[in-house]
């Protein structure tokens, strides 16, 4: 389960940020996770509960913002959300490999005191 190592790395970033702010408690963490990232949100939430035990983030609220896949069609110069894994433009029906979003895994917000 790579979600555990991902969450351990994310928690280390959060702890470093909290330390830099002289914070003694992390109240909330928020992440953006793309649909193509390979991350299972439920597994990430479970990993959060496990890796935060005994840290200043224990008991913190954890939020995940899902990022849908958005592709760009260079033929008609439009962005679109594909309906399957073929990334076919719904306007001109050309296949594209230009993925604009959906691969993200990022810590976007941290609430500390």
N, C-alpha and C positions, 0 to 999 in steps of 0.2 A: 504494500500500500504506500505509494509515493506521497500521498496526502500528508502522512505523518512527517516525513522529512521536509516537505514543503511548508507545513505549519511550524515546524521547529525553526526553519530559516526565517519565516515571517515573524515569529515571536521574538527571535533574536534582534531583528530590525526594530521591532516595537520597543523592546527593552532598552536598546541603545538610544532610541529617541526619547524615551521616558527619562533615562538617566541624564541625558543632555539637558533636559528641562527641570532637573532636580525633582522629578515626580516620585511619589511613593506608591501610587496606585494607577493602574490602567483600568478605565471603566468601560471602554468600548473600542473595538477594532472593526474596521470596515474594509472589505476587499472587493475588487472587481475581478470576476472570473468569466472568461470567454467560453462559449459553447464548444470551441475547437481546442481548448487548452488541455483536454484529457483529464481534467480534475472532476471528481464526483463531489458535488456540493455536500451531500449528506456525510460522506467520508471525511471531508474537510472539517465539517462541524464537529464530528466525533473526535477527530485529531485535535481540534482546538481544546475541547474539554480535557483531553488527556494531557497534552503538553503544557497547559497553563497551570496544572496542579502544583501548588507549592511556590508559585511565582506571584509577582505583584499584579498579574493579569488574571489570577484565579477569580472566577465569578463574574468576569467582565462579559458584556454583551458582545456577541459576534454577529456581524451582518455580511451577507454576500449579495452583491449586485451582479446579476447575470448579464453578460454582454452577448447579444446575438451575433451571428455571423452576418457580415455585410461585405458584399463583393462590389467591385467596380468593373463596369463594362467599358473597355476602351473604344469599342466600335460606336456606341451611342452616347458615351460619356455620361453614364448614369450609375448611381449606386443602387443596389438592390439586396434584399434578403433572399437567399436561395431557398427553394422549397425542398431540395434534396442535396445530395453530395456531388452532383454534377456541375453545379455553379453555372447554370444556364441562365442567361439574361432573359427575363420575361418579356422584354420589349423587342429585341432583335433575334433572340434565340441562339446567339453565339455563346460558346463556352468561354469562360474566363478563369484565370488562375490568380487574379488580382484580389487578394483578400484584404479588406480595409480594417476589419475588426473581427473579434471573436476568438483571438488567440491569447488575450491578455490574462495575466495573473499578477495582480498588483495590490499592495496595501495602499488604500486611498485616504484613510482617515484614522486618527488615533485620538481618543479622549482620555486625558490624564489629569491627575491632581496631585 
